[in-house]
Amino acid sequence: MDQERVYPEKFREQVESCYSCGQCESYCPFFPRVFSLLEEEEQYGRERLLEDAYGGLLELCYDCKLCKIACPFKYDLPRIVIRAKAGVMRNGKPPWIKTIFQKVDEVESILGWFAPVLNPLLRNQSFRKILQRMAGIHRDRILPTFYFLTFRMRAFLQALSGRLPKKKKRTESKESLHKVIYFYGCYTNHHRPQEGMAVLKVLQACGIEVVIPAHRCCGLPQVSEGFPEDARKNMACNLSVWKKYVAAGYDIIVTTSPCSLTIKQEYPEWLGSDADFLKGHVFEVTEYLLQLYGKGEIPLPMTSLNLRVAYHVPCHLKAQQMGMPSLELLRLVPGLKIEVIDRGCCGLAGCMGYTEDTFDLSMEIGSPMIKGIRESLPDLAVSDCPKCNLQIQQGAGLDAVHPIELLARGMKGSGLES
């Protein structure tokens, strides 16, 4: 198989081999539509229906990974689809919205400079109608807030003021032996800087040394939308930064599930042995904290939070098959009442849910999750995925945050206690 591209004939061969099973049909709109076309070809003798619908079918897969987990034959259908997308993108001109995902680092950095003007515009219905015509972004889709003062800027200013967790002498305490580099990701940096600051506060309270080197996007937006060459460049750049730190005994912690899944699973796939040094050194922040807490190596002193919380389990967390570390940590917070909402995918990932063609479908996919959250009557929703949190805000009209923000509020010594 071509490392970067899958063509229609290979795509057909793969989905035909999946047809007799159907184990994956309940997870997303991709498989039901593909299988219905195969049935129509067979029943009515119509040829090449699958090929004629090829481009549109690929857009129905948003790389949630649930089919990969469920597949009894261990087929990696998401990889087949994203490589098929690469062939389509190479042979045509990408629409605006895909170009945004392709160059997300550059686009978000530029837009952030105009945040004070841009944010009101993105909430103006007249402007949103124009944006829909120009870029294909649905006028009703809630878009994330941009910040002029990004997480990286805030962390730099905090370092100047001397309030970042600092390296300690080995003789000071056992906790000072734990040191990490923090991969904060595009979303945290540009749209949720307070999330990144919460991470720093928790690490500081636990006595963990943290370094925040500059990095590029993890590569997931480029991989999932058919731009593997751009993804590989980002990945290689990040590896060149991380390698010296890992060799010096640092682990890599990541805020969000999509980023951590990409670094753990996609980097070895796309970069081969160059990424071998990552094995056993990449953790979601709550995964890392839970491991250290379980070994008795860090304290997690908690203060009471009298809140009712709905916790949505994101697909990209399930795909890592490591349990629910955020949930386990939140259960340590006194007074916190948590209801787990595990009702499938939120429906918002990549371009899916942003475009005028997929917005309604996205909301339909996420409706079981949204219904579950509404029925739980929470004060707040939490999820490890920023896209899930955005979809919760869209569908349930409820504030939704990463669990680390709630954990920081409940942790003594973090400076964020309620």
C-alpha positions in Angstrom: 0.0 0.0 0.0 1.2 3.5 -0.8 2.4 5.0 2.5 0.5 8.3 2.0 -2.3 7.5 -0.5 -5.0 5.0 -1.1 -6.9 5.0 -4.4 -10.5 4.1 -5.1 -9.8 0.5 -6.1 -7.9 -0.2 -2.8 -10.7 1.6 -0.9 -13.3 -0.7 -2.5 -11.3 -3.8 -1.8 -11.1 -2.9 1.9 -14.8 -1.9 2.5 -16.0 -5.0 0.6 -14.0 -7.1 3.0 -15.8 -5.4 5.9 -19.3 -5.7 4.5 -20.0 -9.2 5.7 -19.3 -8.2 9.3 -21.0 -4.9 10.0 -19.7 -4.7 13.5 -18.8 -1.0 12.9 -22.1 0.2 11.5 -23.3 1.7 14.8 -20.3 4.0 15.3 -20.6 6.6 12.5 -22.4 7.6 9.3 -19.5 6.3 7.1 -20.1 2.6 7.1 -23.9 2.6 6.8 -23.6 4.8 3.7 -20.8 2.7 2.2 -22.6 -0.6 2.8 -25.9 0.8 1.4 -24.1 1.7 -1.9 -22.6 -1.8 -2.1 -26.0 -3.3 -1.6 -27.5 -1.0 -4.3 -24.8 -2.0 -6.7 -25.5 -5.7 -6.1 -29.3 -5.6 -6.1 -29.8 -3.3 -9.1 -26.8 -4.1 -11.1 -25.5 -0.5 -11.0 -21.8 -0.2 -11.2 -19.3 2.2 -9.7 -21.7 3.9 -7.3 -19.0 3.7 -4.6 -16.4 5.4 -6.9 -18.9 8.1 -7.9 -19.6 8.9 -4.3 -15.9 8.5 -3.3 -15.0 12.1 -2.2 -18.2 12.6 -0.3 -17.9 9.3 1.5 -14.5 10.1 2.8 -15.8 13.3 4.4 -18.1 11.1 6.6 -15.1 9.6 8.4 -13.7 11.9 11.0 -11.1 9.6 12.4 -12.8 8.8 15.8 -11.1 5.4 15.9 -14.0 3.6 17.4 -14.3 1.2 14.5 -10.7 0.3 14.9 -11.3 -0.6 18.5 -14.4 -2.7 17.7 -13.1 -4.5 14.6 -12.7 -8.2 15.3 -10.3 -8.5 12.4 -8.1 -5.6 13.6 -8.5 -3.6 10.4 -7.4 0.0 10.6 -10.2 1.6 8.6 -9.4 5.2 9.7 -5.9 4.8 8.3 -7.3 3.6 5.0 -9.7 6.6 4.8 -7.2 9.3 5.7 -4.8 8.0 3.1 -7.6 8.0 0.6 -8.2 11.6 1.5 -4.6 12.3 0.8 -5.1 11.1 -2.8 -8.1 13.3 -3.2 -6.4 16.4 -1.8 -3.3 15.8 -4.0 -5.5 15.6 -7.1 -7.6 18.7 -6.5 -7.6 22.1 -4.9 -8.6 22.0 -1.2 -11.5 24.1 -0.1 -10.8 27.0 2.3 -11.8 25.2 5.4 -9.4 22.3 4.7 -6.6 24.8 4.0 -7.3 26.2 7.5 -6.7 22.8 9.0 -3.7 22.2 6.8 -2.0 25.4 8.0 -3.6 25.6 11.5 -0.4 26.9 13.2 0.0 29.8 10.8 -3.7 30.6 10.5 -4.4 30.7 14.2 -1.3 32.7 15.0 -2.4 35.4 12.6 -6.0 35.4 13.7 -5.0 35.7 17.3 -3.5 39.1 16.7 -7.0 40.3 15.7 -8.8 38.6 18.6 -10.5 41.7 20.1 -12.1 42.5 16.7 -12.5 38.9 15.4 -14.4 37.4 18.4 -17.4 39.8 18.1 -17.4 39.3 14.3 -17.6 35.5 14.8 -20.7 36.0 16.9 -22.4 38.4 14.4 -25.0 36.6 12.3 -24.5 38.9 9.3 -20.8 38.2 9.2 -21.4 34.5 9.7 -23.6 34.3 6.7 -20.8 35.9 4.6 -18.3 33.5 6.2 -20.5 30.5 5.3 -20.6 31.6 1.6 -16.8 32.2 1.5 -15.4 29.4 3.6 -18.3 26.9 3.9 -18.3 27.2 7.8 -21.9 26.8 8.9 -23.4 30.1 10.3 -24.8 28.4 13.4 -21.6 26.6 14.5 -20.2 28.0 17.7 -16.6 28.8 17.0 -13.9 28.8 19.7 -12.8 32.1 21.2 -9.4 33.5 20.1 -7.0 35.0 22.6 -4.5 37.7 21.8 -2.6 36.7 24.9 -2.0 33.0 24.1 -1.1 30.3 26.6 2.5 30.5 25.5 2.6 34.3 26.0 1.1 33.9 29.5 3.6 31.1 30.4 6.4 33.4 29.3 5.2 36.3 31.4 4.7 34.0 34.3 8.3 32.7 33.9 9.5 36.3 33.9 7.8 36.9 37.2 9.4 33.8 38.6 6.2 31.8 39.3 6.7 28.8 37.1 7.6 25.4 38.7 11.4 25.5 38.9 14.0 22.8 38.9 14.9 21.8 42.5 18.0 20.2 43.9 17.8 16.4 44.1 18.2 16.6 47.9 15.2 18.8 48.4 12.5 16.3 47.9 11.5 13.2 46.0 8.9 15.1 44.0 11.6 17.2 42.3 12.9 14.1 40.5 9.8 14.3 38.3 10.3 16.5 35.3 8.2 17.0 32.2 8.0 18.9 29.0 4.5 20.2 28.3 3.0 19.9 24.9 0.0 22.2 25.2 -1.3 22.0 21.6 -2.9 24.5 19.2 -6.3 24.6 20.9 -5.0 25.2 24.4 -2.6 27.8 23.1 -5.0 29.9 21.0 -8.5 29.1 22.4 -8.2 27.9 26.0 -5.0 29.4 27.6 -6.6 29.1 31.0 -6.5 25.4 30.6 -2.8 25.5 30.1 -2.3 27.7 33.1 -4.3 25.2 35.2 -1.9 22.5 34.1 1.0 24.6 35.3 -0.7 25.4 38.6 -1.3 21.7 39.3 2.2 20.7 38.3 3.6 23.4 40.6 1.4 22.2 43.5 2.7 18.7 43.0 6.4 19.8 42.9 6.9 18.6 39.3 9.5 20.5 37.2 8.1 21.6 33.8 9.7 22.9 30.7 7.6 24.5 27.9 9.6 24.4 24.6 8.1 25.8 21.4 6.5 23.2 19.2 4.3 22.9 16.1 0.8 21.4 15.8 0.8 17.7 16.6 -0.2 16.8 13.0 -3.7 15.5 13.6 -5.6 18.1 11.6 -3.3 17.6 8.7 -3.4 13.8 8.8 -7.2 13.6 9.2 -7.9 16.0 6.4 -5.5 14.5 3.8 -2.2 16.4 4.1 0.3 13.8 5.4 3.3 15.7 4.0 2.5 18.7 6.2 1.8 16.4 9.2 5.1 14.7 8.8 6.9 18.0 8.8 5.2 19.0 12.1 5.9 15.6 13.6 9.6 15.7 12.6 10.0 19.2 14.0 8.5 18.2 17.3 10.7 15.1 17.6 13.8 17.2 17.1 12.8 19.3 20.1 11.7 16.5 22.4 14.5 14.1 21.8 17.2 15.9 23.9 14.7 16.3 26.7 13.6 12.7 26.8 17.3 11.7 26.8 17.8 13.9 29.8 15.0 12.1 31.7 12.0 14.2 30.9 8.6 12.8 30.1 6.1 14.5 27.7 2.7 15.4 29.0 -0.2 16.5 26.8 -3.4 18.2 27.7 -5.9 16.8 25.2 -6.8 13.3 24.1 -6.6 13.9 20.3 -3.0 15.3 20.7 -1.9 12.5 23.0 -3.4 9.8 20.7 -1.6 11.3 17.7 1.7 11.4 19.4 1.4 7.9 20.8 0.0 6.2 17.8 0.5 8.3 14.6 4.1 9.4 15.2 5.5 5.8 15.1 3.3 5.0 12.1 4.4 8.0 10.0 8.0 8.4 11.2 9.0 4.9 12.0 12.1 4.3 14.2 12.7 8.0 14.5 9.9 8.0 17.0 11.0 5.0 19.0 12.3 7.1 21.9 8.7 8.3 22.6 7.6 4.9 23.9 6.8 5.0 27.5 7.4 8.7 27.8 4.1 10.3 26.5 1.2 10.8 28.8 -2.0 12.8 29.1 -1.6 15.1 32.0 -4.2 13.3 34.1 -2.8 9.9 33.2 0.7 11.1 34.4 -0.6 12.5 37.6 -2.7 9.5 38.4 0.3 7.2 37.9 2.5 9.2 40.2 -0.3 9.5 42.8 -0.9 5.8 42.7 2.7 5.2 43.5 2.6 7.6 46.3 5.1 9.9 44.7 3.1 13.1 44.6 0.5 14.6 46.9 -2.9 15.6 45.7 -4.4 17.6 48.6 -8.0 18.5 47.7 -10.4 21.0 49.0 -14.2 20.6 48.7 -16.0 21.5 45.5 -19.8 21.4 45.8 -20.6 20.9 42.1 -22.6 18.4 40.0 -20.5 17.5 36.9 -21.2 15.5 33.7 -18.1 13.8 32.4 -18.2 12.9 28.7 -15.9 10.1 27.6 -14.2 11.1 24.3 -13.5 8.7 21.5 -9.8 9.5 21.3 -9.5 8.6 25.0 -11.2 5.3 24.4 -8.8 4.6 21.5 -5.8 4.8 23.8 -7.4 2.0 26.0 -5.9 3.4 29.2 -9.1 3.7 31.2 -10.4 7.1 32.4 -7.6 8.8 34.5 -9.4 12.1 34.6 -12.5 10.6 36.1 -10.4 8.8 38.7 -8.7 12.0 39.7 -11.9 14.0 39.9 -13.4 11.3 42.2 -10.7 12.3 44.7 -12.2 15.8 45.0 -14.5 16.0 48.0 -18.1 17.2 47.3 -17.9 16.7 43.6 -20.8 14.7 42.2 -19.9 13.1 38.9 -22.2 11.4 36.3 -20.4 9.6 33.5 -21.9 10.2 30.1 -20.8 7.5 27.7 -23.2 7.7 24.8 -21.0 7.6 21.8 -19.1 10.2 19.8 -19.8 13.9 20.1 -19.9 14.3 16.3 -17.4 17.2 16.1 -13.9 16.4 14.7 -11.8 17.8 11.9 -14.0 19.5 9.4 -17.0 17.4 10.4 -19.5 19.6 12.1 -18.0 22.9 10.9 -19.1 22.9 7.3 -22.6 23.7 6.1 -22.8 20.2 4.6 -22.0 18.4 7.9 -23.3 20.6 10.7 -26.8 19.0 11.0 -25.3 15.5 10.7 -22.8 16.4 13.4 -25.5 17.5 15.8 -27.4 14.3 15.0 -24.4 12.1 15.8 -23.8 14.0 19.1 -27.5 14.0 20.1 -27.3 11.0 22.5 -24.4 12.6 24.3 -26.2 16.0 24.5 -29.4 14.4 25.8 -27.4 12.5 28.4 -25.8 15.7 29.7 -29.0 17.6 29.8 -30.7 14.8 31.7 -28.0 14.7 34.3 -28.7 18.4 35.2 -25.1 19.3 35.9 -23.6 22.6 36.9 -20.7 22.0 34.5 -19.6 19.5 31.9 -16.1 18.2 31.5 -14.3 16.2 28.8 -10.6 15.6 27.8 -11.3 16.7 24.2 -11.7 20.3 23.3 -14.0 19.6 20.3 -16.3 17.6 22.6 -16.5 20.5 24.9 -17.3 22.8 22.0 -20.1 20.5 20.9 -21.4 20.3 24.5 -21.6 24.1 24.5 -23.4 24.0 21.2 -25.9 21.4 22.0 -26.5 21.6 25.7 -25.8 25.4 26.2 -23.6 24.5 29.1 -20.0 25.5 30.0 -17.6 22.6 29.4 -14.0 22.5 30.4 -11.0 20.1 30.5 -10.9 18.1 33.8 -7.6 19.6 34.7 -9.3 23.0 35.2 -11.7 21.5 37.6 -8.9 19.6 39.3 -6.9 22.8 39.7 -9.9 24.5 41.4 -10.1 21.7 43.9 -6.4 21.3 44.6 -4.9 23.0 47.6 -1.9 25.1 46.8 -2.7 25.5 43.1 -3.8 29.1 43.6 -7.1 28.4 41.8 -9.2 27.0 44.7 -12.8 28.2 44.8 
